[in-house]
Amino acid sequence: MTVERGLVFFFSVLFQISSTAAQRLPELGTKPSGQGSSATKEYLLGPEDQIKIWVLGLEELSEKPTRIDPTGNIDLPILGRIHAGGLTVEQLKLKLVERLQSEVWHPSVSIDIVEYGSQPVSILGAVTNPGVHQLRGRKNLVEVLSLAGGLRDNAGSTVKITRAIEWGPLPLASTKLDPSGTFSLAEVKTKDILSAKNPTDNILICPHDSITVPTAELISVIGEVRKPGSIVLDKRDTVSVLEALSMAEGLGPVPAPQNAKILRPSADGSQRIEVPVDLKQILAGKAADVSLYPNDILFVPVNGPKKAATRAIEAAIQTATGVIIWRRP
């Protein structure tokens, strides 16, 4: 009876030591996993993700990171091939604990995602850091745009989203299929999602989605004005000459407003057509205001010889894309 009690006491102490060590796993020279964050808990592992596994007492499984192969499997010493794709970190942990029952008494397992690679999303166009970014869990459209550093000043008024049909159609009113029927296409108003005016447009983004933020169409005001620059057409299709002149803070010191011109792209875009505008008459209220359209340039010449004005127009067209960009309130 004394021997039996001694064995019971021995195994009880051994169990307590094992449990305490498991709880202190990060303190025993190992790296704590990122399982505490909600994003990691929800993240589904997939091909190209790289994970590191720690098993107390099994150094063979704790030496180096393991990359999930294209079929969603990992090859581990002792355990062999295990399917990890489509599992959360916690689900894979439970799977490993079950497999280790025959190898380790009371196995303690910790898993950390070392590198994300299975949930790429392409973010292109007028964002600060365009390119391929990893979702790393559930993220909505605004959060994904933040991954790319946010919108640039010359971002357009819409965001375009393309999704492979295997992920289902985009849950947006503007959704349509591309001609091949393999992609779902939609666009949302930038202002609506950023201001939370229409929260339903701030949809969850799926892996392999493509998000494009087109560059906004501009109207430029250059020449003899106080503040040359460009107006971003993010709210409507046109602005008037007087509105554009107001944003340029008015005429410069020596203008020739009666000789102002609108430099408008031709139908094929190969050249610009000069449209005379008498700003002097418009400012005096003796002539109707004139509308400016996307890619128009309002040019106010210096009050000087015609030849000099012609040279100024040529120089202005060359530098029009490098001037200050305004956004109308």
KERO-460390 format. One record per residue (C-alpha): residue number from 1; x, y, z. Coordinates in Angstrom, 3 decimals. Last residue first. Example, Ala and Ser with C-alpha at 12.3 -4.5 7.8 and 13.67 -1.06 7.14 Angstrom:
2
2:13.670:-1.060:7.140 $
1:12.300:-4.500:7.800 $
This chain:
329
329:-14.931:71.616:-50.058 $
328:-13.179:71.639:-53.464 $
327:-9.978:69.677:-53.530 $
326:-6.910:71.459:-54.809 $
325:-3.841:69.984:-56.518 $
324:-0.729:72.136:-56.836 $
323:1.063:72.068:-60.176 $
322:3.057:69.276:-61.763 $
321:0.587:68.075:-64.375 $
320:0.313:71.497:-66.004 $
319:4.055:71.748:-66.599 $
318:4.193:70.890:-70.304 $
317:0.880:72.640:-71.019 $
316:2.147:75.799:-69.318 $
315:5.353:75.885:-71.369 $
314:3.398:75.776:-74.612 $
313:0.942:78.405:-73.397 $
312:3.781:80.662:-72.255 $
311:5.440:80.437:-75.667 $
310:2.182:81.585:-77.255 $
309:1.881:84.459:-74.766 $
308:5.420:85.604:-75.585 $
307:4.544:85.667:-79.259 $
306:1.368:87.638:-78.583 $
305:3.278:90.392:-76.817 $
304:2.384:91.180:-73.189 $
303:-0.361:91.096:-70.561 $
302:0.462:87.679:-69.175 $
301:-1.834:84.902:-70.310 $
300:-4.632:83.221:-68.321 $
299:-4.870:79.540:-69.272 $
298:-7.786:77.355:-68.186 $
297:-6.773:73.756:-68.826 $
296:-9.458:71.167:-69.539 $
295:-8.717:67.568:-68.495 $
294:-12.286:66.957:-67.281 $
293:-14.716:69.737:-68.280 $
292:-14.821:73.502:-67.708 $
291:-18.122:75.350:-67.958 $
290:-18.362:78.982:-69.052 $
289:-19.925:81.931:-67.205 $
288:-22.142:84.147:-69.307 $
287:-20.889:87.522:-70.475 $
286:-21.373:91.082:-69.233 $
285:-21.076:90.199:-65.552 $
284:-17.843:92.193:-65.224 $
283:-15.934:89.027:-64.342 $
282:-17.335:87.323:-67.450 $
281:-16.397:90.272:-69.701 $
280:-12.822:90.372:-68.395 $
279:-12.582:86.584:-68.538 $
278:-13.069:86.652:-72.288 $
277:-12.664:82.976:-73.115 $
276:-11.212:81.727:-76.412 $
275:-11.349:77.913:-76.914 $
274:-8.007:76.472:-78.013 $
273:-8.149:72.824:-79.076 $
272:-5.580:70.440:-77.669 $
271:-3.968:67.561:-79.540 $
270:-3.974:63.790:-79.975 $
269:-6.781:63.142:-77.511 $
268:-9.015:61.556:-80.161 $
267:-11.902:63.930:-79.438 $
266:-9.577:66.902:-78.982 $
265:-8.347:67.837:-75.537 $
264:-9.364:71.338:-74.354 $
263:-7.079:74.311:-73.775 $
262:-9.478:76.991:-72.498 $
261:-8.128:80.392:-73.332 $
260:-7.758:83.813:-71.710 $
259:-7.234:86.812:-73.989 $
258:-9.650:89.215:-72.269 $
257:-8.051:88.268:-68.964 $
256:-4.628:89.692:-69.939 $
255:-2.975:89.390:-66.577 $
254:-0.300:91.550:-64.932 $
253:-0.416:91.070:-61.133 $
252:-2.142:87.651:-61.020 $
251:-5.848:86.941:-61.351 $
250:-7.892:85.323:-58.605 $
249:-7.190:82.971:-55.719 $
248:-6.684:79.967:-58.034 $
247:-9.735:78.463:-56.335 $
246:-11.688:81.563:-57.370 $
245:-10.506:81.233:-60.974 $
244:-11.804:77.667:-61.069 $
243:-15.167:78.734:-59.678 $
242:-15.351:81.614:-62.181 $
241:-14.528:79.296:-65.102 $
240:-17.272:76.907:-64.041 $
239:-16.784:73.424:-62.646 $
238:-17.673:70.123:-64.305 $
237:-18.308:66.421:-63.706 $
236:-19.316:66.492:-60.076 $
235:-18.047:65.447:-56.649 $
234:-14.475:64.210:-57.068 $
233:-13.389:66.428:-59.919 $
232:-9.996:67.317:-58.461 $
231:-9.096:70.918:-59.260 $
230:-5.557:71.640:-60.452 $
229:-3.144:74.424:-59.604 $
228:-1.851:77.912:-60.254 $
227:-2.146:80.196:-57.218 $
226:-2.132:83.931:-57.938 $
225:-3.136:83.675:-61.583 $
224:-1.163:84.672:-64.674 $
223:-0.712:81.232:-66.229 $
222:-2.358:78.057:-65.014 $
221:-5.719:76.688:-63.957 $
220:-6.073:72.913:-64.303 $
219:-9.154:70.698:-64.373 $
218:-8.566:67.169:-63.162 $
217:-9.945:63.668:-63.492 $
216:-9.210:61.608:-60.431 $
215:-6.708:58.774:-60.552 $
214:-8.480:55.448:-60.407 $
213:-8.480:53.491:-57.117 $
212:-8.262:49.808:-58.013 $
211:-8.933:46.885:-55.698 $
210:-8.233:43.324:-56.862 $
209:-9.548:40.492:-54.709 $
208:-7.161:37.545:-54.353 $
207:-8.239:36.835:-50.770 $
206:-11.662:38.273:-49.893 $
205:-12.516:41.820:-48.789 $
204:-15.363:42.454:-46.361 $
203:-17.679:45.199:-47.580 $
202:-17.691:48.895:-46.720 $
201:-20.615:49.490:-49.077 $
200:-23.030:48.465:-46.321 $
199:-21.743:51.384:-44.227 $
198:-23.286:54.016:-46.569 $
197:-22.476:57.444:-45.193 $
196:-19.519:55.976:-43.294 $
195:-17.524:59.096:-44.289 $
194:-14.767:57.029:-45.895 $
193:-17.248:54.615:-47.476 $
192:-19.518:57.253:-48.994 $
191:-16.697:59.561:-50.123 $
190:-14.986:56.823:-52.094 $
189:-18.161:55.920:-53.967 $
188:-18.332:52.196:-54.639 $
187:-17.511:50.061:-57.665 $
186:-18.380:46.557:-58.771 $
185:-17.062:43.639:-60.809 $
184:-17.536:39.873:-60.335 $
183:-15.088:37.779:-62.299 $
182:-15.283:34.519:-64.238 $
181:-18.246:35.345:-66.487 $
180:-15.958:35.995:-69.457 $
179:-17.721:39.274:-70.285 $
178:-17.211:40.559:-66.693 $
177:-20.065:40.000:-64.283 $
176:-21.965:42.829:-62.597 $
175:-22.175:44.341:-59.129 $
174:-23.452:47.921:-58.734 $
173:-25.760:47.083:-55.815 $
172:-22.925:45.523:-53.838 $
171:-22.435:42.107:-52.225 $
170:-19.654:41.056:-54.660 $
169:-20.592:37.769:-56.283 $
168:-19.254:34.492:-54.853 $
167:-15.683:33.601:-53.929 $
166:-15.433:31.294:-56.971 $
165:-16.556:34.292:-59.048 $
164:-13.084:35.828:-58.746 $
163:-13.441:39.344:-57.342 $
162:-12.785:42.762:-58.892 $
161:-13.336:45.974:-56.920 $
160:-13.322:49.552:-58.224 $
159:-13.086:52.496:-55.834 $
158:-14.792:55.715:-56.893 $
157:-14.350:59.491:-56.632 $
156:-10.810:59.615:-57.925 $
155:-7.593:59.799:-55.948 $
154:-5.408:62.843:-56.662 $
153:-4.671:63.560:-53.007 $
152:-3.480:59.979:-52.504 $
151:-5.655:57.425:-50.753 $
150:-4.567:55.384:-47.752 $
149:-1.239:53.778:-46.878 $
148:-1.863:50.552:-48.798 $
147:-2.930:48.731:-45.642 $
146:-5.317:51.646:-45.024 $
145:-7.117:50.767:-48.262 $
144:-7.554:47.276:-46.812 $
143:-9.058:48.657:-43.607 $
142:-11.524:50.781:-45.601 $
141:-12.577:47.783:-47.697 $
140:-13.170:45.448:-44.765 $
139:-10.683:43.090:-43.191 $
138:-10.962:39.530:-41.887 $
137:-7.597:37.895:-41.312 $
136:-4.031:38.616:-42.359 $
135:-5.180:40.439:-45.514 $
134:-1.774:40.322:-47.203 $
133:-0.770:43.160:-49.523 $
132:0.142:43.175:-53.223 $
131:1.022:46.571:-54.680 $
130:0.226:50.247:-54.307 $
129:1.724:52.150:-51.375 $
128:0.243:55.660:-51.175 $
127:-2.933:54.910:-53.106 $
126:-4.008:56.343:-56.482 $
125:-3.927:53.128:-58.514 $
124:-3.559:49.564:-57.300 $
123:-4.365:47.381:-54.309 $
122:-3.908:43.682:-55.056 $
121:-5.027:41.277:-52.325 $
120:-2.987:38.336:-51.104 $
119:-4.414:35.858:-48.580 $
118:-2.086:32.833:-48.494 $
117:1.258:34.464:-47.726 $
116:1.474:35.499:-44.096 $
115:4.810:34.926:-42.387 $
114:5.741:33.675:-38.918 $
113:2.286:32.556:-37.792 $
112:2.846:31.169:-34.292 $
111:1.810:27.811:-32.893 $
110:2.077:26.485:-29.315 $
109:1.604:22.848:-28.301 $
108:1.582:21.108:-24.902 $
107:1.337:17.329:-25.068 $
106:-0.085:15.496:-21.966 $
105:2.179:12.453:-22.391 $
104:4.013:12.703:-25.678 $
103:4.155:10.326:-28.638 $
102:0.733:8.631:-28.732 $
101:-1.100:11.808:-27.752 $
100:0.848:13.757:-30.376 $
99:-1.771:13.329:-33.114 $
98:-4.527:14.740:-30.881 $
97:-2.359:17.655:-29.770 $
96:-1.526:18.340:-33.420 $
95:-5.200:18.536:-34.383 $
94:-5.966:20.775:-31.416 $
93:-3.190:23.167:-32.500 $
92:-4.433:23.104:-36.090 $
91:-7.895:24.151:-34.887 $
90:-6.417:26.929:-32.734 $
89:-4.343:28.310:-35.613 $
88:-7.424:28.337:-37.823 $
87:-7.818:25.594:-40.393 $
86:-8.423:25.970:-44.135 $
85:-5.025:24.584:-45.045 $
84:-3.305:22.654:-42.249 $
83:-3.321:19.087:-43.621 $
82:-0.716:17.003:-41.820 $
81:2.126:15.017:-43.359 $
80:4.536:13.206:-41.006 $
79:4.067:13.224:-37.257 $
78:7.618:12.290:-36.183 $
77:9.170:15.226:-38.053 $
76:6.571:17.476:-39.680 $
75:5.481:17.852:-43.283 $
74:2.843:20.550:-43.825 $
73:-0.164:20.377:-46.134 $
72:-2.365:22.962:-47.857 $
71:-1.917:21.565:-51.367 $
70:0.343:24.475:-52.379 $
69:2.663:23.762:-49.391 $
68:2.365:25.286:-45.923 $
67:5.776:26.603:-44.909 $
66:7.386:25.322:-41.722 $
65:9.477:27.481:-39.412 $
64:12.560:25.952:-37.720 $
63:13.675:23.895:-34.737 $
62:10.630:23.270:-32.589 $
61:9.221:19.996:-33.886 $
60:12.402:17.944:-33.400 $
59:12.854:19.643:-30.004 $
58:9.996:17.575:-28.614 $
57:9.722:18.140:-24.842 $
56:7.211:20.969:-25.039 $
55:5.985:21.222:-28.586 $
54:6.639:24.493:-30.411 $
53:5.379:25.043:-33.957 $
52:6.412:27.784:-36.333 $
51:4.223:28.805:-39.238 $
50:4.741:30.037:-42.789 $
49:1.743:30.787:-44.975 $
48:2.472:29.951:-48.604 $
47:-0.657:27.800:-48.986 $
46:-3.411:28.442:-46.436 $
45:-4.217:29.090:-42.791 $
44:-7.602:30.559:-41.974 $
43:-7.383:33.676:-39.808 $
42:-10.172:34.012:-37.238 $
41:-7.988:33.504:-34.162 $
40:-5.222:35.582:-35.727 $
39:-7.555:38.556:-36.254 $
38:-8.966:38.199:-32.720 $
37:-5.498:38.622:-31.255 $
36:-4.324:36.256:-28.544 $
35:-3.135:33.522:-30.879 $
34:-0.054:35.489:-31.844 $
33:2.208:32.766:-30.462 $
32:4.697:33.228:-27.673 $
31:8.332:32.554:-28.631 $
30:10.201:29.957:-26.626 $
29:12.976:30.396:-24.074 $
28:11.043:28.787:-21.230 $
27:9.038:31.909:-20.435 $
26:6.767:31.461:-23.477 $
25:5.928:27.919:-22.226 $
24:4.992:29.050:-18.700 $
23:1.530:27.449:-18.794 $
22:3.023:24.277:-20.223 $
21:5.687:24.243:-17.528 $
20:3.016:24.516:-14.826 $
19:1.021:21.659:-16.355 $
18:4.091:19.407:-16.629 $
17:5.132:20.134:-13.031 $
16:1.616:19.424:-11.751 $
15:1.428:16.154:-13.690 $
14:4.803:15.023:-12.316 $
13:3.698:15.848:-8.778 $
12:0.565:13.726:-9.179 $
11:2.556:10.944:-10.849 $
10:4.915:10.742:-7.872 $
9:2.132:10.944:-5.256 $
8:0.218:8.094:-6.901 $
7:3.425:6.050:-7.113 $
6:4.161:6.630:-3.421 $
5:0.627:5.675:-2.467 $
4:1.037:2.398:-4.357 $
3:4.386:1.722:-2.683 $
2:2.888:2.352:0.778 $
1:0.000:0.000:0.000 $
